[in-house]
Amino acid sequence: MKKIGIIILGIGLLITIVTSVSFVTREKVVDVGDINISRNKNHSLAWSPIVGIVAMVVGGGLLLIGLKKK
């Protein structure tokens, strides 16, 4: 229980610090015989820092429960 609490706490801290991720995919626009035209398409994935804070609270709770069981 203690290890899971530490992992969730770390993930919550990371989610709180990094609030968005951007990535690029290639999209095929035209494909005619030997001619291929593609373009880069930007994507962004964003979340609220509140999600990270909630994860840290849950991880801290699991960590405390793991410490009290010993």
PDB file of N, CA, C and O in Angstrom:
ATOM      1  N   MET A   1       0.830  -1.181   0.000  1.00  0.00           N
ATOM      2  CA  MET A   1       0.000   0.000   0.000  1.00  0.00           C
ATOM      3  C   MET A   1       0.880   1.252   0.000  1.00  0.00           C
ATOM      4  O   MET A   1       0.535   2.272  -0.596  1.00  0.00           O
ATOM      5  N   LYS A   2       2.032   1.148   0.687  1.00  0.00           N
ATOM      6  CA  LYS A   2       2.922   2.291   0.797  1.00  0.00           C
ATOM      7  C   LYS A   2       3.537   2.632  -0.562  1.00  0.00           C
ATOM      8  O   LYS A   2       3.646   3.807  -0.913  1.00  0.00           O
ATOM      9  N   LYS A   3       3.938   1.610  -1.329  1.00  0.00           N
ATOM     10  CA  LYS A   3       4.547   1.837  -2.643  1.00  0.00           C
ATOM     11  C   LYS A   3       3.543   2.455  -3.617  1.00  0.00           C
ATOM     12  O   LYS A   3       3.884   3.360  -4.379  1.00  0.00           O
ATOM     13  N   ILE A   4       2.309   1.961  -3.585  1.00  0.00           N
ATOM     14  CA  ILE A   4       1.263   2.502  -4.465  1.00  0.00           C
ATOM     15  C   ILE A   4       0.978   3.959  -4.115  1.00  0.00           C
ATOM     16  O   ILE A   4       0.780   4.787  -5.004  1.00  0.00           O
ATOM     17  N   GLY A   5       0.958   4.272  -2.822  1.00  0.00           N
ATOM     18  CA  GLY A   5       0.740   5.647  -2.384  1.00  0.00           C
ATOM     19  C   GLY A   5       1.842   6.581  -2.867  1.00  0.00           C
ATOM     20  O   GLY A   5       1.566   7.702  -3.294  1.00  0.00           O
ATOM     21  N   ILE A   6       3.093   6.123  -2.802  1.00  0.00           N
ATOM     22  CA  ILE A   6       4.217   6.939  -3.266  1.00  0.00           C
ATOM     23  C   ILE A   6       4.133   7.154  -4.772  1.00  0.00           C
ATOM     24  O   ILE A   6       4.400   8.255  -5.252  1.00  0.00           O
ATOM     25  N   ILE A   7       3.764   6.117  -5.526  1.00  0.00           N
ATOM     26  CA  ILE A   7       3.655   6.237  -6.984  1.00  0.00           C
ATOM     27  C   ILE A   7       2.546   7.210  -7.359  1.00  0.00           C
ATOM     28  O   ILE A   7       2.752   8.076  -8.210  1.00  0.00           O
ATOM     29  N   ILE A   8       1.376   7.085  -6.742  1.00  0.00           N
ATOM     30  CA  ILE A   8       0.258   7.978  -7.047  1.00  0.00           C
ATOM     31  C   ILE A   8       0.585   9.413  -6.625  1.00  0.00           C
ATOM     32  O   ILE A   8       0.200  10.362  -7.308  1.00  0.00           O
ATOM     33  N   LEU A   9       1.286   9.573  -5.517  1.00  0.00           N
ATOM     34  CA  LEU A   9       1.704  10.900  -5.069  1.00  0.00           C
ATOM     35  C   LEU A   9       2.643  11.540  -6.090  1.00  0.00           C
ATOM     36  O   LEU A   9       2.510  12.722  -6.404  1.00  0.00           O
ATOM     37  N   GLY A  10       3.585  10.765  -6.604  1.00  0.00           N
ATOM     38  CA  GLY A  10       4.506  11.275  -7.623  1.00  0.00           C
ATOM     39  C   GLY A  10       3.800  11.634  -8.921  1.00  0.00           C
ATOM     40  O   GLY A  10       4.102  12.657  -9.536  1.00  0.00           O
ATOM     41  N   ILE A  11       2.861  10.794  -9.337  1.00  0.00           N
ATOM     42  CA  ILE A  11       2.090  11.084 -10.554  1.00  0.00           C
ATOM     43  C   ILE A  11       1.260  12.354 -10.359  1.00  0.00           C
ATOM     44  O   ILE A  11       1.157  13.169 -11.276  1.00  0.00           O
ATOM     45  N   GLY A  12       0.675  12.528  -9.189  1.00  0.00           N
ATOM     46  CA  GLY A  12      -0.098  13.731  -8.899  1.00  0.00           C
ATOM     47  C   GLY A  12       0.766  14.976  -8.938  1.00  0.00           C
ATOM     48  O   GLY A  12       0.333  16.017  -9.433  1.00  0.00           O
ATOM     49  N   LEU A  13       1.984  14.881  -8.420  1.00  0.00           N
ATOM     50  CA  LEU A  13       2.903  16.016  -8.455  1.00  0.00           C
ATOM     51  C   LEU A  13       3.280  16.362  -9.892  1.00  0.00           C
ATOM     52  O   LEU A  13       3.338  17.536 -10.256  1.00  0.00           O
ATOM     53  N   LEU A  14       3.532  15.351 -10.698  1.00  0.00           N
ATOM     54  CA  LEU A  14       3.867  15.566 -12.105  1.00  0.00           C
ATOM     55  C   LEU A  14       2.696  16.194 -12.861  1.00  0.00           C
ATOM     56  O   LEU A  14       2.896  17.102 -13.667  1.00  0.00           O
ATOM     57  N   ILE A  15       1.487  15.719 -12.606  1.00  0.00           N
ATOM     58  CA  ILE A  15       0.293  16.266 -13.264  1.00  0.00           C
ATOM     59  C   ILE A  15       0.067  17.724 -12.844  1.00  0.00           C
ATOM     60  O   ILE A  15      -0.383  18.538 -13.650  1.00  0.00           O
ATOM     61  N   THR A  16       0.378  18.052 -11.591  1.00  0.00           N
ATOM     62  CA  THR A  16       0.210  19.424 -11.122  1.00  0.00           C
ATOM     63  C   THR A  16       1.223  20.363 -11.770  1.00  0.00           C
ATOM     64  O   THR A  16       0.887  21.498 -12.109  1.00  0.00           O
ATOM     65  N   ILE A  17       2.448  19.903 -11.943  1.00  0.00           N
ATOM     66  CA  ILE A  17       3.500  20.745 -12.524  1.00  0.00           C
ATOM     67  C   ILE A  17       3.319  20.896 -14.032  1.00  0.00           C
ATOM     68  O   ILE A  17       3.403  22.006 -14.558  1.00  0.00           O
ATOM     69  N   VAL A  18       3.070  19.788 -14.729  1.00  0.00           N
ATOM     70  CA  VAL A  18       2.925  19.808 -16.185  1.00  0.00           C
ATOM     71  C   VAL A  18       1.430  19.765 -16.497  1.00  0.00           C
ATOM     72  O   VAL A  18       0.793  18.721 -16.353  1.00  0.00           O
ATOM     73  N   THR A  19       0.875  20.890 -16.922  1.00  0.00           N
ATOM     74  CA  THR A  19      -0.572  20.965 -17.113  1.00  0.00           C
ATOM     75  C   THR A  19      -1.023  20.737 -18.549  1.00  0.00           C
ATOM     76  O   THR A  19      -2.224  20.724 -18.819  1.00  0.00           O
ATOM     77  N   SER A  20      -0.082  20.557 -19.480  1.00  0.00           N
ATOM     78  CA  SER A  20      -0.487  20.262 -20.858  1.00  0.00           C
ATOM     79  C   SER A  20       0.650  19.579 -21.597  1.00  0.00           C
ATOM     80  O   SER A  20       1.823  19.738 -21.258  1.00  0.00           O
ATOM     81  N   VAL A  21       0.275  18.815 -22.617  1.00  0.00           N
ATOM     82  CA  VAL A  21       1.229  18.112 -23.468  1.00  0.00           C
ATOM     83  C   VAL A  21       0.835  18.386 -24.910  1.00  0.00           C
ATOM     84  O   VAL A  21      -0.342  18.316 -25.265  1.00  0.00           O
ATOM     85  N   SER A  22       1.829  18.699 -25.741  1.00  0.00           N
ATOM     86  CA  SER A  22       1.582  18.919 -27.163  1.00  0.00           C
ATOM     87  C   SER A  22       2.324  17.862 -27.968  1.00  0.00           C
ATOM     88  O   SER A  22       3.438  17.474 -27.618  1.00  0.00           O
ATOM     89  N   PHE A  23       1.697  17.394 -29.057  1.00  0.00           N
ATOM     90  CA  PHE A  23       2.347  16.435 -29.933  1.00  0.00           C
ATOM     91  C   PHE A  23       1.885  16.663 -31.357  1.00  0.00           C
ATOM     92  O   PHE A  23       0.863  17.307 -31.594  1.00  0.00           O
ATOM     93  N   VAL A  24       2.650  16.126 -32.314  1.00  0.00           N
ATOM     94  CA  VAL A  24       2.396  16.343 -33.734  1.00  0.00           C
ATOM     95  C   VAL A  24       2.176  14.993 -34.408  1.00  0.00           C
ATOM     96  O   VAL A  24       2.904  14.035 -34.149  1.00  0.00           O
ATOM     97  N   THR A  25       1.161  14.924 -35.278  1.00  0.00           N
ATOM     98  CA  THR A  25       0.937  13.737 -36.089  1.00  0.00           C
ATOM     99  C   THR A  25       0.964  14.145 -37.562  1.00  0.00           C
ATOM    100  O   THR A  25       0.712  15.299 -37.909  1.00  0.00           O
ATOM    101  N   ARG A  26       1.272  13.186 -38.404  1.00  0.00           N
ATOM    102  CA  ARG A  26       1.267  13.439 -39.849  1.00  0.00           C
ATOM    103  C   ARG A  26      -0.048  12.928 -40.415  1.00  0.00           C
ATOM    104  O   ARG A  26      -0.479  11.813 -40.117  1.00  0.00           O
ATOM    105  N   GLU A  27      -0.676  13.756 -41.231  1.00  0.00           N
ATOM    106  CA  GLU A  27      -1.972  13.429 -41.810  1.00  0.00           C
ATOM    107  C   GLU A  27      -1.845  13.447 -43.331  1.00  0.00           C
ATOM    108  O   GLU A  27      -1.370  14.424 -43.910  1.00  0.00           O
ATOM    109  N   LYS A  28      -2.271  12.364 -43.969  1.00  0.00           N
ATOM    110  CA  LYS A  28      -2.206  12.290 -45.423  1.00  0.00           C
ATOM    111  C   LYS A  28      -3.350  13.099 -46.025  1.00  0.00           C
ATOM    112  O   LYS A  28      -4.517  12.867 -45.711  1.00  0.00           O
ATOM    113  N   VAL A  29      -3.002  14.057 -46.899  1.00  0.00           N
ATOM    114  CA  VAL A  29      -4.002  14.923 -47.506  1.00  0.00           C
ATOM    115  C   VAL A  29      -4.371  14.409 -48.895  1.00  0.00           C
ATOM    116  O   VAL A  29      -5.552  14.275 -49.217  1.00  0.00           O
ATOM    117  N   VAL A  30      -3.357  14.119 -49.723  1.00  0.00           N
ATOM    118  CA  VAL A  30      -3.596  13.650 -51.087  1.00  0.00           C
ATOM    119  C   VAL A  30      -2.733  12.422 -51.335  1.00  0.00           C
ATOM    120  O   VAL A  30      -1.552  12.404 -50.990  1.00  0.00           O
ATOM    121  N   ASP A  31      -3.329  11.398 -51.933  1.00  0.00           N
ATOM    122  CA  ASP A  31      -2.593  10.187 -52.295  1.00  0.00           C
ATOM    123  C   ASP A  31      -3.035   9.782 -53.695  1.00  0.00           C
ATOM    124  O   ASP A  31      -4.019   9.061 -53.857  1.00  0.00           O
ATOM    125  N   VAL A  32      -2.295  10.255 -54.718  1.00  0.00           N
ATOM    126  CA  VAL A  32      -2.625   9.974 -56.112  1.00  0.00           C
ATOM    127  C   VAL A  32      -1.414   9.295 -56.743  1.00  0.00           C
ATOM    128  O   VAL A  32      -0.409   9.943 -57.037  1.00  0.00           O
ATOM    129  N   GLY A  33      -1.521   8.001 -56.945  1.00  0.00           N
ATOM    130  CA  GLY A  33      -0.416   7.263 -57.565  1.00  0.00           C
ATOM    131  C   GLY A  33       0.848   7.379 -56.733  1.00  0.00           C
ATOM    132  O   GLY A  33       0.873   7.008 -55.560  1.00  0.00           O
ATOM    133  N   ASP A  34       1.914   7.909 -57.368  1.00  0.00           N
ATOM    134  CA  ASP A  34       3.187   8.069 -56.678  1.00  0.00           C
ATOM    135  C   ASP A  34       3.280   9.387 -55.915  1.00  0.00           C
ATOM    136  O   ASP A  34       4.269   9.629 -55.224  1.00  0.00           O
ATOM    137  N   ILE A  35       2.279  10.230 -56.029  1.00  0.00           N
ATOM    138  CA  ILE A  35       2.306  11.534 -55.373  1.00  0.00           C
ATOM    139  C   ILE A  35       1.574  11.444 -54.041  1.00  0.00           C
ATOM    140  O   ILE A  35       0.391  11.109 -53.980  1.00  0.00           O
ATOM    141  N   ASN A  36       2.306  11.750 -52.981  1.00  0.00           N
ATOM    142  CA  ASN A  36       1.725  11.771 -51.633  1.00  0.00           C
ATOM    143  C   ASN A  36       1.949  13.151 -51.033  1.00  0.00           C
ATOM    144  O   ASN A  36       3.074  13.650 -51.006  1.00  0.00           O
ATOM    145  N   ILE A  37       0.898  13.752 -50.564  1.00  0.00           N
ATOM    146  CA  ILE A  37       1.012  15.034 -49.886  1.00  0.00           C
ATOM    147  C   ILE A  37       0.475  14.842 -48.473  1.00  0.00           C
ATOM    148  O   ILE A  37      -0.647  14.375 -48.279  1.00  0.00           O
ATOM    149  N   SER A  38       1.292  15.209 -47.496  1.00  0.00           N
ATOM    150  CA  SER A  38       0.865  15.090 -46.107  1.00  0.00           C
ATOM    151  C   SER A  38       1.192  16.384 -45.386  1.00  0.00           C
ATOM    152  O   SER A  38       1.988  17.198 -45.856  1.00  0.00           O
ATOM    153  N   ARG A  39       0.566  16.553 -44.242  1.00  0.00           N
ATOM    154  CA  ARG A  39       0.807  17.746 -43.444  1.00  0.00           C
ATOM    155  C   ARG A  39       0.931  17.358 -41.975  1.00  0.00           C
ATOM    156  O   ARG A  39       0.432  16.319 -41.544  1.00  0.00           O
ATOM    157  N   ASN A  40       1.598  18.205 -41.229  1.00  0.00           N
ATOM    158  CA  ASN A  40       1.716  17.998 -39.793  1.00  0.00           C
ATOM    159  C   ASN A  40       0.518  18.627 -39.104  1.00  0.00           C
ATOM    160  O   ASN A  40       0.132  19.756 -39.408  1.00  0.00           O
ATOM    161  N   LYS A  41      -0.061  17.890 -38.183  1.00  0.00           N
ATOM    162  CA  LYS A  41      -1.211  18.394 -37.442  1.00  0.00           C
ATOM    163  C   LYS A  41      -0.837  18.442 -35.958  1.00  0.00           C
ATOM    164  O   LYS A  41      -0.450  17.432 -35.370  1.00  0.00           O
ATOM    165  N   ASN A  42      -0.958  19.614 -35.375  1.00  0.00           N
ATOM    166  CA  ASN A  42      -0.625  19.807 -33.965  1.00  0.00           C
ATOM    167  C   ASN A  42      -1.813  19.449 -33.084  1.00  0.00           C
ATOM    168  O   ASN A  42      -2.953  19.808 -33.381  1.00  0.00           O
ATOM    169  N   HIS A  43      -1.536  18.742 -32.005  1.00  0.00           N
ATOM    170  CA  HIS A  43      -2.549  18.369 -31.026  1.00  0.00           C
ATOM    171  C   HIS A  43      -2.083  18.836 -29.658  1.00  0.00           C
ATOM    172  O   HIS A  43      -0.885  18.897 -29.382  1.00  0.00           O
ATOM    173  N   SER A  44      -3.026  19.158 -28.823  1.00  0.00           N
ATOM    174  CA  SER A  44      -2.718  19.594 -27.472  1.00  0.00           C
ATOM    175  C   SER A  44      -3.666  18.892 -26.511  1.00  0.00           C
ATOM    176  O   SER A  44      -4.870  18.806 -26.750  1.00  0.00           O
ATOM    177  N   LEU A  45      -3.098  18.396 -25.425  1.00  0.00           N
ATOM    178  CA  LEU A  45      -3.871  17.721 -24.393  1.00  0.00           C
ATOM    179  C   LEU A  45      -3.649  18.487 -23.087  1.00  0.00           C
ATOM    180  O   LEU A  45      -2.532  18.520 -22.572  1.00  0.00           O
ATOM    181  N   ALA A  46      -4.691  19.091 -22.559  1.00  0.00           N
ATOM    182  CA  ALA A  46      -4.570  19.917 -21.353  1.00  0.00           C
ATOM    183  C   ALA A  46      -5.509  19.411 -20.266  1.00  0.00           C
ATOM    184  O   ALA A  46      -6.566  18.847 -20.550  1.00  0.00           O
ATOM    185  N   TRP A  47      -5.105  19.622 -19.018  1.00  0.00           N
ATOM    186  CA  TRP A  47      -5.922  19.239 -17.882  1.00  0.00           C
ATOM    187  C   TRP A  47      -5.738  20.273 -16.779  1.00  0.00           C
ATOM    188  O   TRP A  47      -4.804  21.075 -16.814  1.00  0.00           O
ATOM    189  N   SER A  48      -6.617  20.247 -15.822  1.00  0.00           N
ATOM    190  CA  SER A  48      -6.590  21.190 -14.714  1.00  0.00           C
ATOM    191  C   SER A  48      -5.596  20.717 -13.652  1.00  0.00           C
ATOM    192  O   SER A  48      -5.478  19.514 -13.415  1.00  0.00           O
ATOM    193  N   PRO A  49      -4.887  21.636 -13.014  1.00  0.00           N
ATOM    194  CA  PRO A  49      -3.989  21.233 -11.923  1.00  0.00           C
ATOM    195  C   PRO A  49      -4.745  20.635 -10.734  1.00  0.00           C
ATOM    196  O   PRO A  49      -4.147  19.972  -9.887  1.00  0.00           O
ATOM    197  N   ILE A  50      -6.044  20.866 -10.673  1.00  0.00           N
ATOM    198  CA  ILE A  50      -6.850  20.298  -9.580  1.00  0.00           C
ATOM    199  C   ILE A  50      -6.817  18.770  -9.635  1.00  0.00           C
ATOM    200  O   ILE A  50      -6.870  18.112  -8.596  1.00  0.00           O
ATOM    201  N   VAL A  51      -6.730  18.210 -10.832  1.00  0.00           N
ATOM    202  CA  VAL A  51      -6.648  16.752 -10.980  1.00  0.00           C
ATOM    203  C   VAL A  51      -5.382  16.238 -10.292  1.00  0.00           C
ATOM    204  O   VAL A  51      -5.421  15.212  -9.613  1.00  0.00           O
ATOM    205  N   GLY A  52      -4.273  16.936 -10.460  1.00  0.00           N
ATOM    206  CA  GLY A  52      -3.024  16.546  -9.804  1.00  0.00           C
ATOM    207  C   GLY A  52      -3.100  16.673  -8.299  1.00  0.00           C
ATOM    208  O   GLY A  52      -2.568  15.834  -7.573  1.00  0.00           O
ATOM    209  N   ILE A  53      -3.760  17.719  -7.827  1.00  0.00           N
ATOM    210  CA  ILE A  53      -3.899  17.909  -6.380  1.00  0.00           C
ATOM    211  C   ILE A  53      -4.738  16.792  -5.775  1.00  0.00           C
ATOM    212  O   ILE A  53      -4.422  16.287  -4.698  1.00  0.00           O
ATOM    213  N   VAL A  54      -5.802  16.408  -6.464  1.00  0.00           N
ATOM    214  CA  VAL A  54      -6.641  15.298  -5.982  1.00  0.00           C
ATOM    215  C   VAL A  54      -5.838  13.998  -5.956  1.00  0.00           C
ATOM    216  O   VAL A  54      -5.949  13.216  -5.011  1.00  0.00           O
ATOM    217  N   ALA A  55      -5.029  13.766  -6.991  1.00  0.00           N
ATOM    218  CA  ALA A  55      -4.198  12.558  -7.023  1.00  0.00           C
ATOM    219  C   ALA A  55      -3.179  12.572  -5.884  1.00  0.00           C
ATOM    220  O   ALA A  55      -2.903  11.531  -5.287  1.00  0.00           O
ATOM    221  N   MET A  56      -2.619  13.740  -5.579  1.00  0.00           N
ATOM    222  CA  MET A  56      -1.670  13.820  -4.463  1.00  0.00           C
ATOM    223  C   MET A  56      -2.350  13.543  -3.129  1.00  0.00           C
ATOM    224  O   MET A  56      -1.754  12.911  -2.255  1.00  0.00           O
ATOM    225  N   VAL A  57      -3.579  14.001  -2.957  1.00  0.00           N
ATOM    226  CA  VAL A  57      -4.321  13.741  -1.716  1.00  0.00           C
ATOM    227  C   VAL A  57      -4.601  12.246  -1.586  1.00  0.00           C
ATOM    228  O   VAL A  57      -4.435  11.672  -0.510  1.00  0.00           O
ATOM    229  N   VAL A  58      -5.024  11.617  -2.681  1.00  0.00           N
ATOM    230  CA  VAL A  58      -5.295  10.173  -2.652  1.00  0.00           C
ATOM    231  C   VAL A  58      -4.008   9.399  -2.360  1.00  0.00           C
ATOM    232  O   VAL A  58      -4.008   8.477  -1.543  1.00  0.00           O
ATOM    233  N   GLY A  59      -2.911   9.774  -3.028  1.00  0.00           N
ATOM    234  CA  GLY A  59      -1.630   9.107  -2.791  1.00  0.00           C
ATOM    235  C   GLY A  59      -1.147   9.292  -1.364  1.00  0.00           C
ATOM    236  O   GLY A  59      -0.634   8.357  -0.750  1.00  0.00           O
ATOM    237  N   GLY A  60      -1.311  10.504  -0.835  1.00  0.00           N
ATOM    238  CA  GLY A  60      -0.927  10.745   0.561  1.00  0.00           C
ATOM    239  C   GLY A  60      -1.763   9.930   1.531  1.00  0.00           C
ATOM    240  O   GLY A  60      -1.254   9.423   2.531  1.00  0.00           O
ATOM    241  N   GLY A  61      -3.052   9.807   1.229  1.00  0.00           N
ATOM    242  CA  GLY A  61      -3.920   8.982   2.079  1.00  0.00           C
ATOM    243  C   GLY A  61      -3.513   7.519   2.063  1.00  0.00           C
ATOM    244  O   GLY A  61      -3.478   6.866   3.106  1.00  0.00           O
ATOM    245  N   LEU A  62      -3.207   7.006   0.880  1.00  0.00           N
ATOM    246  CA  LEU A  62      -2.744   5.612   0.789  1.00  0.00           C
ATOM    247  C   LEU A  62      -1.416   5.405   1.505  1.00  0.00           C
ATOM    248  O   LEU A  62      -1.182   4.364   2.120  1.00  0.00           O
ATOM    249  N   LEU A  63      -0.548   6.413   1.418  1.00  0.00           N
ATOM    250  CA  LEU A  63       0.731   6.342   2.090  1.00  0.00           C
ATOM    251  C   LEU A  63       0.540   6.311   3.613  1.00  0.00           C
ATOM    252  O   LEU A  63       1.193   5.530   4.305  1.00  0.00           O
ATOM    253  N   LEU A  64      -0.349   7.154   4.128  1.00  0.00           N
ATOM    254  CA  LEU A  64      -0.621   7.161   5.557  1.00  0.00           C
ATOM    255  C   LEU A  64      -1.265   5.852   6.035  1.00  0.00           C
ATOM    256  O   LEU A  64      -0.944   5.353   7.114  1.00  0.00           O
ATOM    257  N   ILE A  65      -2.156   5.315   5.237  1.00  0.00           N
ATOM    258  CA  ILE A  65      -2.787   4.030   5.603  1.00  0.00           C
ATOM    259  C   ILE A  65      -1.731   2.932   5.621  1.00  0.00           C
ATOM    260  O   ILE A  65      -1.752   2.063   6.492  1.00  0.00           O
ATOM    261  N   GLY A  66      -0.813   2.968   4.669  1.00  0.00           N
ATOM    262  CA  GLY A  66       0.271   1.977   4.649  1.00  0.00           C
ATOM    263  C   GLY A  66       1.193   2.108   5.846  1.00  0.00           C
ATOM    264  O   GLY A  66       1.682   1.102   6.360  1.00  0.00           O
ATOM    265  N   LEU A  67       1.440   3.325   6.299  1.00  0.00           N
ATOM    266  CA  LEU A  67       2.312   3.531   7.451  1.00  0.00           C
ATOM    267  C   LEU A  67       1.633   3.112   8.755  1.00  0.00           C
ATOM    268  O   LEU A  67       2.303   2.628   9.668  1.00  0.00           O
ATOM    269  N   LYS A  68       0.305   3.292   8.856  1.00  0.00           N
ATOM    270  CA  LYS A  68      -0.418   2.952  10.082  1.00  0.00           C
ATOM    271  C   LYS A  68      -0.601   1.438  10.239  1.00  0.00           C
ATOM    272  O   LYS A  68      -0.761   0.953  11.359  1.00  0.00           O
ATOM    273  N   LYS A  69      -0.578   0.687   9.133  1.00  0.00           N
ATOM    274  CA  LYS A  69      -0.789  -0.761   9.222  1.00  0.00           C
ATOM    275  C   LYS A  69       0.395  -1.474   9.875  1.00  0.00           C
ATOM    276  O   LYS A  69       0.230  -2.579  10.391  1.00  0.00           O
ATOM    277  N   LYS A  70       1.572  -0.872   9.863  1.00  0.00           N
ATOM    278  CA  LYS A  70       2.736  -1.540  10.464  1.00  0.00           C
ATOM    279  C   LYS A  70       2.723  -1.463  11.920  1.00  0.00           C
ATOM    280  O   LYS A  70       3.632  -1.976  12.573  1.00  0.00           O
TER     281      LYS A  70
END
